[in-house]
Amino acid sequence: MAAKSSPSDSVNRSEPPKDASMTEIEENTPDAEEVLSVIDSLKKQVTADRSVSVKVKA
């Protein structure tokens, strides 16, 4: 008797199936330049807040 191969045998187990939500997430992922811009903005905000905090406590 020959073994029948099931459809699951041909599925690549290292890659999860892509559904609509996965595709939507990939499309909405910001590019590196945008992420770096947000990080720089947050660094400036934290630095400004820190200097205000130090001035108030001093």
N, C-alpha and C positions, 0 to 999 in steps of 0.2 A: 504494500500500500504506500502510495506517495503522500507525503505530508502536504497539506494544503497551507498556503501562506495566507494569513489573514491581512486585512488592510492595515492593521496596527503594526505589522512586522515592517512595513516600509516607512513608517513614520520616524523621522529623525528625533530621537529622544533628547538631544542636547538643546533643541530649540523649542520653546513653548509655542503653542499655536497662537497666531495673531488674530485678535478679534477687533471689533470696531473701536473699543476703548483704547487698546494699545496703539492703533493707528492714529487716533485723535491725540494721544499724549505725545507721540513722536512729532506730529505736525505742530504742536504748541510749544515744543522745546525751544527756549531762547538760544540765540547764538552766543558764542564765547565773548564777543565784544560787548554785548548787552549785559551779560553777567558781570564782567569786569567793571563796567560803568556803575552798576548798582553797588558792587563791593567798594569801589572807591568813594562813592557818595556816602555809604554807611561809615566808612573809616573817618571821613571828614566830620560827619555828624557826631560820632563818638568822641573824636578829639575835641570838638567844640564843647560838647556837654561836659567832658572831663575838666576842661579849663574853667568852665563856669562853676563846677562843683568845687574845684580847688580854691577859687577866689572866694566863694561863699564861706567855706570852712576856715580859711586863713584869717 
